[in-house]
Amino acid sequence: MKFGYRKPSFKKSFKARTTGKWKRQMKKSINPYYGKKGAGWANNPRKAIYNKAYNKTTRSVFDKPRKRTRKQNIYKNEFPKGSVLYGIDSLFILIKNILYIIMYLIVGYLLISSII
């Protein structure tokens, strides 16, 4: 799995930008799920998992640099720090982060097992 910046490929970038409208319409007429959100999970789950992890861990050299600030708590004004709801919300965030780590470990295992 790659981390950091991707090497730019102008050939692939040009090909992606010039794929025609008619070609997409033809594919959509054959496959009703073509271009729909979540269709990758139905067609090829292994590739979808890899792409999800790859897109989260890499960036293009043409993207804007990320800011080095901490994420603001969405519920900052709704739940004070001492309340029960703040604790429940923090628990759900912790569970979500643990699930992301498990997903990345599974993807790494699948990639290593496919190489060996």
BAGU-306610 format. One record per residue: x, y, z of N, C-alpha, C in turn; residue in one letter; residue number from 1. Coordinates in steps of 0.1 Angstrom, whole numbers, plus 5000, padded with zeros to 4 digits. Layout:
REM residues N
site n_u: X | n_v: Y | n_w: Z | ca_u: X | ca_v: Y | ca_w: Z | c_u: X | c_v: Y | c_w: Z | residu: A | num: NUM
...
This chain:
REM residues 116
site n_u: 5008 | n_v: 4988 | n_w: 5000 | ca_u: 5000 | ca_v: 5000 | ca_w: 5000 | c_u: 5009 | c_v: 5012 | c_w: 5000 | residu: M | num: 1
site n_u: 5005 | n_v: 5022 | n_w: 4992 | ca_u: 5013 | ca_v: 5034 | ca_w: 4991 | c_u: 5008 | c_v: 5045 | c_w: 5001 | residu: K | num: 2
site n_u: 5017 | n_v: 5052 | n_w: 5006 | ca_u: 5014 | ca_v: 5063 | ca_w: 5015 | c_u: 5020 | c_v: 5076 | c_w: 5010 | residu: F | num: 3
site n_u: 5013 | n_v: 5087 | n_w: 5011 | ca_u: 5019 | ca_v: 5100 | ca_w: 5007 | c_u: 5014 | c_v: 5104 | c_w: 4994 | residu: G | num: 4
site n_u: 5024 | n_v: 5110 | n_w: 4986 | ca_u: 5020 | ca_v: 5115 | ca_w: 4973 | c_u: 5021 | c_v: 5105 | c_w: 4961 | residu: Y | num: 5
site n_u: 5011 | n_v: 5106 | n_w: 4952 | ca_u: 5012 | ca_v: 5097 | ca_w: 4940 | c_u: 5020 | c_v: 5104 | c_w: 4929 | residu: R | num: 6
site n_u: 5027 | n_v: 5095 | n_w: 4921 | ca_u: 5034 | ca_v: 5100 | ca_w: 4910 | c_u: 5024 | c_v: 5104 | c_w: 4899 | residu: K | num: 7
site n_u: 5025 | n_v: 5116 | n_w: 4894 | ca_u: 5015 | ca_v: 5120 | ca_w: 4883 | c_u: 5017 | c_v: 5113 | c_w: 4870 | residu: P | num: 8
site n_u: 5006 | n_v: 5109 | n_w: 4864 | ca_u: 5007 | ca_v: 5102 | ca_w: 4851 | c_u: 4998 | c_v: 5111 | c_w: 4842 | residu: S | num: 9
site n_u: 5004 | n_v: 5118 | n_w: 4833 | ca_u: 4997 | ca_v: 5127 | ca_w: 4824 | c_u: 4989 | c_v: 5119 | c_w: 4814 | residu: F | num: 10
site n_u: 4994 | n_v: 5108 | n_w: 4810 | ca_u: 4987 | ca_v: 5099 | ca_w: 4800 | c_u: 4973 | c_v: 5094 | c_w: 4806 | residu: K | num: 11
site n_u: 4974 | n_v: 5090 | n_w: 4818 | ca_u: 4961 | ca_v: 5085 | ca_w: 4825 | c_u: 4952 | c_v: 5097 | c_w: 4827 | residu: K | num: 12
site n_u: 4957 | n_v: 5108 | n_w: 4831 | ca_u: 4949 | ca_v: 5120 | ca_w: 4834 | c_u: 4942 | c_v: 5124 | c_w: 4821 | residu: S | num: 13
site n_u: 4949 | n_v: 5124 | n_w: 4810 | ca_u: 4943 | ca_v: 5128 | ca_w: 4797 | c_u: 4932 | c_v: 5119 | c_w: 4793 | residu: F | num: 14
site n_u: 4935 | n_v: 5106 | n_w: 4795 | ca_u: 4925 | ca_v: 5095 | ca_w: 4791 | c_u: 4912 | c_v: 5097 | c_w: 4800 | residu: K | num: 15
site n_u: 4914 | n_v: 5100 | n_w: 4813 | ca_u: 4902 | ca_v: 5101 | ca_w: 4821 | c_u: 4894 | c_v: 5113 | c_w: 4818 | residu: A | num: 16
site n_u: 4901 | n_v: 5124 | n_w: 4813 | ca_u: 4893 | ca_v: 5136 | ca_w: 4810 | c_u: 4887 | c_v: 5136 | c_w: 4796 | residu: R | num: 17
site n_u: 4891 | n_v: 5127 | n_w: 4788 | ca_u: 4886 | ca_v: 5127 | ca_w: 4774 | c_u: 4877 | c_v: 5114 | c_w: 4772 | residu: T | num: 18
site n_u: 4873 | n_v: 5107 | n_w: 4782 | ca_u: 4864 | ca_v: 5096 | ca_w: 4780 | c_u: 4850 | c_v: 5102 | c_w: 4777 | residu: T | num: 19
site n_u: 4845 | n_v: 5098 | n_w: 4766 | ca_u: 4833 | ca_v: 5105 | ca_w: 4760 | c_u: 4820 | c_v: 5103 | c_w: 4767 | residu: G | num: 20
site n_u: 4811 | n_v: 5112 | n_w: 4765 | ca_u: 4797 | ca_v: 5111 | ca_w: 4771 | c_u: 4790 | c_v: 5099 | c_w: 4765 | residu: K | num: 21
site n_u: 4792 | n_v: 5096 | n_w: 4752 | ca_u: 4785 | ca_v: 5085 | ca_w: 4746 | c_u: 4790 | c_v: 5071 | c_w: 4751 | residu: W | num: 22
site n_u: 4803 | n_v: 5071 | n_w: 4754 | ca_u: 4808 | ca_v: 5058 | ca_w: 4760 | c_u: 4802 | c_v: 5055 | c_w: 4773 | residu: K | num: 23
site n_u: 4800 | n_v: 5066 | n_w: 4782 | ca_u: 4794 | ca_v: 5064 | ca_w: 4795 | c_u: 4779 | c_v: 5060 | c_w: 4793 | residu: R | num: 24
site n_u: 4772 | n_v: 5067 | n_w: 4783 | ca_u: 4758 | ca_v: 5063 | ca_w: 4781 | c_u: 4757 | c_v: 5049 | c_w: 4777 | residu: Q | num: 25
site n_u: 4766 | n_v: 5044 | n_w: 4768 | ca_u: 4765 | ca_v: 5030 | ca_w: 4764 | c_u: 4767 | c_v: 5021 | c_w: 4775 | residu: M | num: 26
site n_u: 4777 | n_v: 5023 | n_w: 4784 | ca_u: 4780 | ca_v: 5015 | ca_w: 4795 | c_u: 4768 | c_v: 5015 | c_w: 4805 | residu: K | num: 27
site n_u: 4762 | n_v: 5026 | n_w: 4806 | ca_u: 4750 | ca_v: 5027 | ca_w: 4815 | c_u: 4738 | c_v: 5020 | c_w: 4810 | residu: K | num: 28
site n_u: 4737 | n_v: 5019 | n_w: 4797 | ca_u: 4725 | ca_v: 5012 | ca_w: 4791 | c_u: 4727 | c_v: 4997 | c_w: 4792 | residu: S | num: 29
site n_u: 4740 | n_v: 4992 | n_w: 4793 | ca_u: 4743 | ca_v: 4978 | ca_w: 4795 | c_u: 4742 | c_v: 4974 | c_w: 4810 | residu: I | num: 30
site n_u: 4748 | n_v: 4982 | n_w: 4818 | ca_u: 4749 | ca_v: 4980 | ca_w: 4832 | c_u: 4741 | c_v: 4991 | c_w: 4840 | residu: N | num: 31
site n_u: 4729 | n_v: 4988 | n_w: 4845 | ca_u: 4722 | ca_v: 4999 | ca_w: 4852 | c_u: 4729 | c_v: 5004 | c_w: 4864 | residu: P | num: 32
site n_u: 4739 | n_v: 4997 | n_w: 4870 | ca_u: 4746 | ca_v: 5002 | ca_w: 4882 | c_u: 4758 | c_v: 5010 | c_w: 4879 | residu: Y | num: 33
site n_u: 4761 | n_v: 5011 | n_w: 4866 | ca_u: 4773 | ca_v: 5019 | ca_w: 4862 | c_u: 4772 | c_v: 5033 | c_w: 4866 | residu: Y | num: 34
site n_u: 4782 | n_v: 5038 | n_w: 4873 | ca_u: 4783 | ca_v: 5052 | ca_w: 4877 | c_u: 4775 | c_v: 5055 | c_w: 4889 | residu: G | num: 35
site n_u: 4768 | n_v: 5045 | n_w: 4895 | ca_u: 4761 | ca_v: 5048 | ca_w: 4907 | c_u: 4770 | c_v: 5047 | c_w: 4919 | residu: K | num: 36
site n_u: 4766 | n_v: 5054 | n_w: 4930 | ca_u: 4774 | ca_v: 5054 | ca_w: 4942 | c_u: 4773 | c_v: 5040 | c_w: 4949 | residu: K | num: 37
site n_u: 4784 | n_v: 5034 | n_w: 4952 | ca_u: 4784 | ca_v: 5021 | ca_w: 4959 | c_u: 4784 | c_v: 5009 | c_w: 4950 | residu: G | num: 38
site n_u: 4784 | n_v: 5012 | n_w: 4937 | ca_u: 4783 | ca_v: 5001 | ca_w: 4927 | c_u: 4796 | c_v: 4993 | c_w: 4927 | residu: A | num: 39
site n_u: 4807 | n_v: 4999 | n_w: 4931 | ca_u: 4820 | ca_v: 4992 | ca_w: 4932 | c_u: 4820 | c_v: 4981 | c_w: 4942 | residu: G | num: 40
site n_u: 4813 | n_v: 4983 | n_w: 4953 | ca_u: 4812 | ca_v: 4973 | ca_w: 4964 | c_u: 4804 | c_v: 4960 | c_w: 4958 | residu: W | num: 41
site n_u: 4794 | n_v: 4962 | n_w: 4950 | ca_u: 4787 | ca_v: 4951 | ca_w: 4944 | c_u: 4794 | c_v: 4944 | c_w: 4933 | residu: A | num: 42
site n_u: 4802 | n_v: 4951 | n_w: 4925 | ca_u: 4809 | ca_v: 4945 | ca_w: 4914 | c_u: 4821 | c_v: 4938 | c_w: 4918 | residu: N | num: 43
site n_u: 4830 | n_v: 4945 | n_w: 4926 | ca_u: 4842 | ca_v: 4939 | ca_w: 4930 | c_u: 4846 | c_v: 4944 | c_w: 4944 | residu: N | num: 44
site n_u: 4842 | n_v: 4938 | n_w: 4955 | ca_u: 4844 | ca_v: 4943 | ca_w: 4968 | c_u: 4859 | c_v: 4944 | c_w: 4972 | residu: P | num: 45
site n_u: 4867 | n_v: 4935 | n_w: 4967 | ca_u: 4881 | ca_v: 4936 | ca_w: 4971 | c_u: 4888 | c_v: 4948 | c_w: 4965 | residu: R | num: 46
site n_u: 4885 | n_v: 4951 | n_w: 4952 | ca_u: 4890 | ca_v: 4963 | ca_w: 4946 | c_u: 4884 | c_v: 4976 | c_w: 4953 | residu: K | num: 47
site n_u: 4872 | n_v: 4975 | n_w: 4957 | ca_u: 4866 | ca_v: 4987 | ca_w: 4963 | c_u: 4872 | c_v: 4990 | c_w: 4977 | residu: A | num: 48
site n_u: 4876 | n_v: 4979 | n_w: 4984 | ca_u: 4883 | ca_v: 4981 | ca_w: 4997 | c_u: 4896 | c_v: 4987 | c_w: 4995 | residu: I | num: 49
site n_u: 4904 | n_v: 4982 | n_w: 4985 | ca_u: 4917 | ca_v: 4987 | ca_w: 4982 | c_u: 4916 | c_v: 5001 | c_w: 4978 | residu: Y | num: 50
site n_u: 4907 | n_v: 5005 | n_w: 4969 | ca_u: 4906 | ca_v: 5019 | ca_w: 4964 | c_u: 4902 | c_v: 5028 | c_w: 4976 | residu: N | num: 51
site n_u: 4894 | n_v: 5024 | n_w: 4985 | ca_u: 4890 | ca_v: 5032 | ca_w: 4996 | c_u: 4902 | c_v: 5035 | c_w: 5005 | residu: K | num: 52
site n_u: 4910 | n_v: 5025 | n_w: 5008 | ca_u: 4922 | ca_v: 5027 | ca_w: 5016 | c_u: 4932 | c_v: 5035 | c_w: 5008 | residu: A | num: 53
site n_u: 4934 | n_v: 5032 | n_w: 4995 | ca_u: 4944 | ca_v: 5040 | ca_w: 4987 | c_u: 4941 | c_v: 5055 | c_w: 4986 | residu: Y | num: 54
site n_u: 4928 | n_v: 5058 | n_w: 4984 | ca_u: 4924 | ca_v: 5072 | ca_w: 4983 | c_u: 4925 | c_v: 5079 | c_w: 4996 | residu: N | num: 55
site n_u: 4924 | n_v: 5072 | n_w: 5007 | ca_u: 4925 | ca_v: 5079 | ca_w: 5020 | c_u: 4940 | c_v: 5081 | c_w: 5024 | residu: K | num: 56
site n_u: 4949 | n_v: 5072 | n_w: 5019 | ca_u: 4963 | ca_v: 5073 | ca_w: 5023 | c_u: 4972 | c_v: 5080 | c_w: 5014 | residu: T | num: 57
site n_u: 4967 | n_v: 5083 | n_w: 5001 | ca_u: 4976 | ca_v: 5090 | ca_w: 4992 | c_u: 4969 | c_v: 5103 | c_w: 4987 | residu: T | num: 58
site n_u: 4978 | n_v: 5112 | n_w: 4981 | ca_u: 4973 | ca_v: 5125 | ca_w: 4976 | c_u: 4980 | c_v: 5128 | c_w: 4963 | residu: R | num: 59
site n_u: 4973 | n_v: 5136 | n_w: 4955 | ca_u: 4979 | ca_v: 5140 | ca_w: 4942 | c_u: 4989 | c_v: 5152 | c_w: 4945 | residu: S | num: 60
site n_u: 4999 | n_v: 5153 | n_w: 4937 | ca_u: 5009 | ca_v: 5164 | ca_w: 4938 | c_u: 5002 | c_v: 5177 | c_w: 4935 | residu: V | num: 61
site n_u: 4991 | n_v: 5177 | n_w: 4928 | ca_u: 4984 | ca_v: 5189 | ca_w: 4924 | c_u: 4973 | c_v: 5193 | c_w: 4934 | residu: F | num: 62
site n_u: 4970 | n_v: 5185 | n_w: 4944 | ca_u: 4961 | ca_v: 5189 | ca_w: 4954 | c_u: 4966 | c_v: 5200 | c_w: 4963 | residu: D | num: 63
site n_u: 4957 | n_v: 5207 | n_w: 4970 | ca_u: 4962 | ca_v: 5217 | ca_w: 4979 | c_u: 4968 | c_v: 5210 | c_w: 4991 | residu: K | num: 64
site n_u: 4978 | n_v: 5216 | n_w: 4998 | ca_u: 4983 | ca_v: 5210 | ca_w: 5010 | c_u: 4973 | c_v: 5210 | c_w: 5021 | residu: P | num: 65
site n_u: 4974 | n_v: 5199 | n_w: 5029 | ca_u: 4964 | ca_v: 5198 | ca_w: 5041 | c_u: 4968 | c_v: 5208 | c_w: 5051 | residu: R | num: 66
site n_u: 4959 | n_v: 5213 | n_w: 5058 | ca_u: 4962 | ca_v: 5222 | ca_w: 5070 | c_u: 4965 | c_v: 5213 | c_w: 5082 | residu: K | num: 67
site n_u: 4974 | n_v: 5218 | n_w: 5090 | ca_u: 4979 | ca_v: 5211 | ca_w: 5101 | c_u: 4971 | c_v: 5214 | c_w: 5114 | residu: R | num: 68
site n_u: 4958 | n_v: 5216 | n_w: 5113 | ca_u: 4950 | ca_v: 5220 | ca_w: 5124 | c_u: 4942 | c_v: 5207 | c_w: 5129 | residu: T | num: 69
site n_u: 4938 | n_v: 5207 | n_w: 5141 | ca_u: 4930 | ca_v: 5196 | ca_w: 5147 | c_u: 4916 | c_v: 5198 | c_w: 5142 | residu: R | num: 70
site n_u: 4908 | n_v: 5187 | n_w: 5140 | ca_u: 4894 | ca_v: 5188 | ca_w: 5136 | c_u: 4886 | c_v: 5194 | c_w: 5147 | residu: K | num: 71
site n_u: 4877 | n_v: 5202 | n_w: 5143 | ca_u: 4868 | ca_v: 5208 | ca_w: 5153 | c_u: 4857 | c_v: 5198 | c_w: 5156 | residu: Q | num: 72
site n_u: 4853 | n_v: 5198 | n_w: 5169 | ca_u: 4842 | ca_v: 5189 | ca_w: 5173 | c_u: 4829 | c_v: 5195 | c_w: 5168 | residu: N | num: 73
site n_u: 4821 | n_v: 5187 | n_w: 5160 | ca_u: 4809 | ca_v: 5191 | ca_w: 5154 | c_u: 4799 | c_v: 5195 | c_w: 5165 | residu: I | num: 74
site n_u: 4799 | n_v: 5187 | n_w: 5176 | ca_u: 4789 | ca_v: 5189 | ca_w: 5186 | c_u: 4794 | c_v: 5198 | c_w: 5197 | residu: Y | num: 75
site n_u: 4803 | n_v: 5207 | n_w: 5195 | ca_u: 4809 | ca_v: 5215 | ca_w: 5205 | c_u: 4799 | c_v: 5223 | c_w: 5213 | residu: K | num: 76
site n_u: 4790 | n_v: 5229 | n_w: 5206 | ca_u: 4780 | ca_v: 5237 | ca_w: 5213 | c_u: 4768 | c_v: 5229 | c_w: 5218 | residu: N | num: 77
site n_u: 4766 | n_v: 5217 | n_w: 5213 | ca_u: 4754 | ca_v: 5209 | ca_w: 5217 | c_u: 4757 | c_v: 5201 | c_w: 5230 | residu: E | num: 78
site n_u: 4768 | n_v: 5195 | n_w: 5231 | ca_u: 4771 | ca_v: 5186 | ca_w: 5243 | c_u: 4783 | c_v: 5192 | c_w: 5251 | residu: F | num: 79
site n_u: 4781 | n_v: 5197 | n_w: 5263 | ca_u: 4792 | ca_v: 5201 | ca_w: 5271 | c_u: 4800 | c_v: 5189 | c_w: 5275 | residu: P | num: 80
site n_u: 4813 | n_v: 5191 | n_w: 5278 | ca_u: 4822 | ca_v: 5180 | ca_w: 5281 | c_u: 4818 | c_v: 5171 | c_w: 5292 | residu: K | num: 81
site n_u: 4812 | n_v: 5176 | n_w: 5302 | ca_u: 4808 | ca_v: 5168 | ca_w: 5314 | c_u: 4795 | c_v: 5160 | c_w: 5312 | residu: G | num: 82
site n_u: 4788 | n_v: 5162 | n_w: 5301 | ca_u: 4775 | ca_v: 5156 | ca_w: 5299 | c_u: 4777 | c_v: 5141 | c_w: 5295 | residu: S | num: 83
site n_u: 4766 | n_v: 5133 | n_w: 5297 | ca_u: 4766 | ca_v: 5119 | ca_w: 5293 | c_u: 4766 | c_v: 5118 | c_w: 5278 | residu: V | num: 84
site n_u: 4759 | n_v: 5127 | n_w: 5271 | ca_u: 4758 | ca_v: 5126 | ca_w: 5256 | c_u: 4772 | c_v: 5129 | c_w: 5250 | residu: L | num: 85
site n_u: 4780 | n_v: 5137 | n_w: 5256 | ca_u: 4793 | ca_v: 5139 | ca_w: 5251 | c_u: 4802 | c_v: 5126 | c_w: 5252 | residu: Y | num: 86
site n_u: 4800 | n_v: 5119 | n_w: 5263 | ca_u: 4807 | ca_v: 5106 | ca_w: 5265 | c_u: 4802 | c_v: 5096 | c_w: 5255 | residu: G | num: 87
site n_u: 4789 | n_v: 5095 | n_w: 5252 | ca_u: 4784 | ca_v: 5086 | ca_w: 5242 | c_u: 4789 | c_v: 5089 | c_w: 5228 | residu: I | num: 88
site n_u: 4789 | n_v: 5102 | n_w: 5225 | ca_u: 4794 | ca_v: 5106 | ca_w: 5212 | c_u: 4809 | c_v: 5103 | c_w: 5210 | residu: D | num: 89
site n_u: 4817 | n_v: 5105 | n_w: 5221 | ca_u: 4831 | ca_v: 5102 | ca_w: 5220 | c_u: 4833 | c_v: 5087 | c_w: 5219 | residu: S | num: 90
site n_u: 4824 | n_v: 5079 | n_w: 5225 | ca_u: 4825 | ca_v: 5065 | ca_w: 5224 | c_u: 4823 | c_v: 5060 | c_w: 5209 | residu: L | num: 91
site n_u: 4813 | n_v: 5066 | n_w: 5203 | ca_u: 4810 | ca_v: 5063 | ca_w: 5189 | c_u: 4821 | c_v: 5067 | c_w: 5180 | residu: F | num: 92
site n_u: 4828 | n_v: 5078 | n_w: 5182 | ca_u: 4839 | ca_v: 5082 | ca_w: 5174 | c_u: 4851 | c_v: 5072 | c_w: 5176 | residu: I | num: 93
site n_u: 4853 | n_v: 5068 | n_w: 5188 | ca_u: 4863 | ca_v: 5058 | ca_w: 5191 | c_u: 4860 | c_v: 5045 | c_w: 5184 | residu: L | num: 94
site n_u: 4848 | n_v: 5040 | n_w: 5184 | ca_u: 4844 | ca_v: 5028 | ca_w: 5177 | c_u: 4846 | c_v: 5029 | c_w: 5162 | residu: I | num: 95
site n_u: 4843 | n_v: 5041 | n_w: 5157 | ca_u: 4845 | ca_v: 5043 | ca_w: 5142 | c_u: 4860 | c_v: 5043 | c_w: 5139 | residu: K | num: 96
site n_u: 4868 | n_v: 5049 | n_w: 5147 | ca_u: 4882 | ca_v: 5049 | ca_w: 5144 | c_u: 4888 | c_v: 5035 | c_w: 5145 | residu: N | num: 97
site n_u: 4883 | n_v: 5027 | n_w: 5155 | ca_u: 4888 | ca_v: 5013 | ca_w: 5156 | c_u: 4884 | c_v: 5005 | c_w: 5144 | residu: I | num: 98
site n_u: 4872 | n_v: 5007 | n_w: 5139 | ca_u: 4867 | ca_v: 5000 | ca_w: 5127 | c_u: 4876 | c_v: 5004 | c_w: 5115 | residu: L | num: 99
site n_u: 4880 | n_v: 5017 | n_w: 5114 | ca_u: 4889 | ca_v: 5021 | ca_w: 5103 | c_u: 4902 | c_v: 5013 | c_w: 5104 | residu: Y | num: 100
site n_u: 4907 | n_v: 5012 | n_w: 5116 | ca_u: 4920 | ca_v: 5005 | ca_w: 5117 | c_u: 4919 | c_v: 4991 | c_w: 5114 | residu: I | num: 101
site n_u: 4908 | n_v: 4984 | n_w: 5118 | ca_u: 4906 | ca_v: 4970 | ca_w: 5114 | c_u: 4905 | c_v: 4969 | c_w: 5099 | residu: I | num: 102
site n_u: 4897 | n_v: 4978 | n_w: 5092 | ca_u: 4896 | ca_v: 4978 | ca_w: 5078 | c_u: 4910 | c_v: 4979 | c_w: 5071 | residu: M | num: 103
site n_u: 4918 | n_v: 4988 | n_w: 5076 | ca_u: 4932 | ca_v: 4990 | ca_w: 5070 | c_u: 4940 | c_v: 4977 | c_w: 5072 | residu: Y | num: 104
site n_u: 4939 | n_v: 4971 | n_w: 5084 | ca_u: 4946 | ca_v: 4958 | ca_w: 5086 | c_u: 4941 | c_v: 4947 | c_w: 5077 | residu: L | num: 105
site n_u: 4928 | n_v: 4946 | n_w: 5074 | ca_u: 4923 | ca_v: 4936 | ca_w: 5065 | c_u: 4928 | c_v: 4939 | c_w: 5051 | residu: I | num: 106
site n_u: 4928 | n_v: 4951 | n_w: 5047 | ca_u: 4933 | ca_v: 4954 | ca_w: 5033 | c_u: 4948 | c_v: 4951 | c_w: 5032 | residu: V | num: 107
site n_u: 4955 | n_v: 4954 | n_w: 5042 | ca_u: 4970 | ca_v: 4951 | ca_w: 5042 | c_u: 4972 | c_v: 4936 | c_w: 5042 | residu: G | num: 108
site n_u: 4964 | n_v: 4928 | n_w: 5049 | ca_u: 4965 | ca_v: 4914 | ca_w: 5049 | c_u: 4962 | c_v: 4908 | c_w: 5035 | residu: Y | num: 109
site n_u: 4951 | n_v: 4913 | n_w: 5029 | ca_u: 4947 | ca_v: 4909 | ca_w: 5016 | c_u: 4957 | c_v: 4912 | c_w: 5006 | residu: L | num: 110
site n_u: 4963 | n_v: 4924 | n_w: 5007 | ca_u: 4974 | ca_v: 4927 | ca_w: 4997 | c_u: 4986 | c_v: 4919 | c_w: 4999 | residu: L | num: 111
site n_u: 4990 | n_v: 4916 | n_w: 5011 | ca_u: 5002 | ca_v: 4908 | ca_w: 5014 | c_u: 4999 | c_v: 4894 | c_w: 5010 | residu: I | num: 112
site n_u: 4987 | n_v: 4889 | n_w: 5012 | ca_u: 4984 | ca_v: 4875 | ca_w: 5008 | c_u: 4984 | c_v: 4873 | c_w: 4993 | residu: S | num: 113
site n_u: 4980 | n_v: 4884 | n_w: 4986 | ca_u: 4979 | ca_v: 4883 | ca_w: 4971 | c_u: 4993 | c_v: 4883 | c_w: 4965 | residu: S | num: 114
site n_u: 5002 | n_v: 4890 | n_w: 4972 | ca_u: 5016 | ca_v: 4891 | ca_w: 4967 | c_u: 5024 | c_v: 4878 | c_w: 4969 | residu: I | num: 115
site n_u: 5021 | n_v: 4872 | n_w: 4981 | ca_u: 5028 | ca_v: 4859 | ca_w: 4984 | c_u: 5022 | c_v: 4848 | c_w: 4977 | residu: I | num: 116
